[in-house]
Amino acid sequence: MISTRALGRFGPFLVDAAGVLHAADRSRPVGFGFRWRGRRVRAELHDDARLSLSVVAAHVPFTAEAAALRPGVFAALAALRVEGDEDWRIALTPGHAVVVAAVEHLGAPATASRLIAAATRFVLRLAPCLDLLDDAGARPA
């Protein structure tokens, strides 16, 4: 329940006086996006205070454009997968896009400051992944 002393709107959220986030439109998933290092990060807040984040981190070059780079990019992808855990996944789509997805646990209740901290943790953990893929010759996302 939103406090009668709501602070206002924060993107798709209403923020109450305690800083707790509430969906502004309960009929739709509460999601938002932002750009970081040229990539579009997508985020969705779930009712249980989990924040799902995903980003197309890079693309494996096609054989016709850079056959010599492909083994290095696939090796970088394999190395990134070894470092993952249950809340951090690296996938390769059929179109050879490298997708990084993670779940951040905000703790209940979900607040604006916890949301910002979780998004910051994600991009800080993502940075070395992007560096590794870029250095291996992956195409920018």
Contacts in CASP RR format, 6 or more apart in sequence:
PFRMAT RR
TARGET T0000
AUTHOR 0000-0000-0000
METHOD contacts of the structure
MODEL  1
MISTRALGRFGPFLVDAAGVLHAADRSRPVGFGFRWRGRRVRAELHDDAR
LSLSVVAAHVPFTAEAAALRPGVFAALAALRVEGDEDWRIALTPGHAVVV
AAVEHLGAPATASRLIAAATRFVLRLAPCLDLLDDAGARPA
2 14 0 8 1.000
2 16 0 8 1.000
2 22 0 8 1.000
3 16 0 8 1.000
3 17 0 8 1.000
3 18 0 8 1.000
5 16 0 8 1.000
5 17 0 8 1.000
6 14 0 8 1.000
6 15 0 8 1.000
6 16 0 8 1.000
6 17 0 8 1.000
7 15 0 8 1.000
7 16 0 8 1.000
7 17 0 8 1.000
7 19 0 8 1.000
8 14 0 8 1.000
8 15 0 8 1.000
9 15 0 8 1.000
9 24 0 8 1.000
10 21 0 8 1.000
10 112 0 8 1.000
11 24 0 8 1.000
11 32 0 8 1.000
12 23 0 8 1.000
12 24 0 8 1.000
12 25 0 8 1.000
12 28 0 8 1.000
12 30 0 8 1.000
12 31 0 8 1.000
12 32 0 8 1.000
13 21 0 8 1.000
13 22 0 8 1.000
13 23 0 8 1.000
13 24 0 8 1.000
13 30 0 8 1.000
13 45 0 8 1.000
13 112 0 8 1.000
14 21 0 8 1.000
14 22 0 8 1.000
14 23 0 8 1.000
14 24 0 8 1.000
15 21 0 8 1.000
15 22 0 8 1.000
15 112 0 8 1.000
16 22 0 8 1.000
18 109 0 8 1.000
18 111 0 8 1.000
19 111 0 8 1.000
19 112 0 8 1.000
19 113 0 8 1.000
20 109 0 8 1.000
20 110 0 8 1.000
20 111 0 8 1.000
21 30 0 8 1.000
21 45 0 8 1.000
21 109 0 8 1.000
21 110 0 8 1.000
21 111 0 8 1.000
21 112 0 8 1.000
21 115 0 8 1.000
23 30 0 8 1.000
23 45 0 8 1.000
24 30 0 8 1.000
29 44 0 8 1.000
30 44 0 8 1.000
30 45 0 8 1.000
31 42 0 8 1.000
31 43 0 8 1.000
31 44 0 8 1.000
31 45 0 8 1.000
32 43 0 8 1.000
33 40 0 8 1.000
33 41 0 8 1.000
33 42 0 8 1.000
33 43 0 8 1.000
34 40 0 8 1.000
34 41 0 8 1.000
34 43 0 8 1.000
34 119 0 8 1.000
35 41 0 8 1.000
36 55 0 8 1.000
36 123 0 8 1.000
36 126 0 8 1.000
37 123 0 8 1.000
37 127 0 8 1.000
37 130 0 8 1.000
38 140 0 8 1.000
38 141 0 8 1.000
39 55 0 8 1.000
39 56 0 8 1.000
39 57 0 8 1.000
39 130 0 8 1.000
39 141 0 8 1.000
40 55 0 8 1.000
40 56 0 8 1.000
40 141 0 8 1.000
41 53 0 8 1.000
41 54 0 8 1.000
41 55 0 8 1.000
41 119 0 8 1.000
41 122 0 8 1.000
41 123 0 8 1.000
42 53 0 8 1.000
42 54 0 8 1.000
42 55 0 8 1.000
43 51 0 8 1.000
43 52 0 8 1.000
43 53 0 8 1.000
43 119 0 8 1.000
44 51 0 8 1.000
44 52 0 8 1.000
45 51 0 8 1.000
45 106 0 8 1.000
45 110 0 8 1.000
45 115 0 8 1.000
46 52 0 8 1.000
48 108 0 8 1.000
49 105 0 8 1.000
49 106 0 8 1.000
49 107 0 8 1.000
49 108 0 8 1.000
49 109 0 8 1.000
49 110 0 8 1.000
49 114 0 8 1.000
50 103 0 8 1.000
50 104 0 8 1.000
50 105 0 8 1.000
50 106 0 8 1.000
51 103 0 8 1.000
51 104 0 8 1.000
51 105 0 8 1.000
51 106 0 8 1.000
51 110 0 8 1.000
51 115 0 8 1.000
51 118 0 8 1.000
51 119 0 8 1.000
52 101 0 8 1.000
52 102 0 8 1.000
52 103 0 8 1.000
53 101 0 8 1.000
53 102 0 8 1.000
53 103 0 8 1.000
53 104 0 8 1.000
53 118 0 8 1.000
53 119 0 8 1.000
53 122 0 8 1.000
54 99 0 8 1.000
54 100 0 8 1.000
54 101 0 8 1.000
54 102 0 8 1.000
55 99 0 8 1.000
55 100 0 8 1.000
55 101 0 8 1.000
55 126 0 8 1.000
55 141 0 8 1.000
56 97 0 8 1.000
56 98 0 8 1.000
56 99 0 8 1.000
56 141 0 8 1.000
57 90 0 8 1.000
57 98 0 8 1.000
57 99 0 8 1.000
57 100 0 8 1.000
57 126 0 8 1.000
57 129 0 8 1.000
57 130 0 8 1.000
57 133 0 8 1.000
57 138 0 8 1.000
57 141 0 8 1.000
58 73 0 8 1.000
58 97 0 8 1.000
58 98 0 8 1.000
58 130 0 8 1.000
58 133 0 8 1.000
58 134 0 8 1.000
58 138 0 8 1.000
58 139 0 8 1.000
58 140 0 8 1.000
58 141 0 8 1.000
59 95 0 8 1.000
59 96 0 8 1.000
59 97 0 8 1.000
59 98 0 8 1.000
59 138 0 8 1.000
59 139 0 8 1.000
59 140 0 8 1.000
59 141 0 8 1.000
60 70 0 8 1.000
60 73 0 8 1.000
60 74 0 8 1.000
60 77 0 8 1.000
60 92 0 8 1.000
60 96 0 8 1.000
60 98 0 8 1.000
60 138 0 8 1.000
60 139 0 8 1.000
61 69 0 8 1.000
61 70 0 8 1.000
61 73 0 8 1.000
61 137 0 8 1.000
61 138 0 8 1.000
61 139 0 8 1.000
62 96 0 8 1.000
63 70 0 8 1.000
66 137 0 8 1.000
69 136 0 8 1.000
69 137 0 8 1.000
69 138 0 8 1.000
72 136 0 8 1.000
72 137 0 8 1.000
73 133 0 8 1.000
73 136 0 8 1.000
73 137 0 8 1.000
73 138 0 8 1.000
75 136 0 8 1.000
76 132 0 8 1.000
76 133 0 8 1.000
76 135 0 8 1.000
76 136 0 8 1.000
76 138 0 8 1.000
77 90 0 8 1.000
77 92 0 8 1.000
77 98 0 8 1.000
77 133 0 8 1.000
79 132 0 8 1.000
80 90 0 8 1.000
80 100 0 8 1.000
80 129 0 8 1.000
80 132 0 8 1.000
80 133 0 8 1.000
81 90 0 8 1.000
84 90 0 8 1.000
87 102 0 8 1.000
87 103 0 8 1.000
87 104 0 8 1.000
87 105 0 8 1.000
88 100 0 8 1.000
88 101 0 8 1.000
88 102 0 8 1.000
88 125 0 8 1.000
89 100 0 8 1.000
89 101 0 8 1.000
89 102 0 8 1.000
90 98 0 8 1.000
90 99 0 8 1.000
90 100 0 8 1.000
90 129 0 8 1.000
91 98 0 8 1.000
91 99 0 8 1.000
91 101 0 8 1.000
92 98 0 8 1.000
92 99 0 8 1.000
93 99 0 8 1.000
97 141 0 8 1.000
98 133 0 8 1.000
98 138 0 8 1.000
98 141 0 8 1.000
100 126 0 8 1.000
100 129 0 8 1.000
102 122 0 8 1.000
102 125 0 8 1.000
104 118 0 8 1.000
104 119 0 8 1.000
104 121 0 8 1.000
104 122 0 8 1.000
105 118 0 8 1.000
106 114 0 8 1.000
106 115 0 8 1.000
106 118 0 8 1.000
107 114 0 8 1.000
134 140 0 8 1.000
END
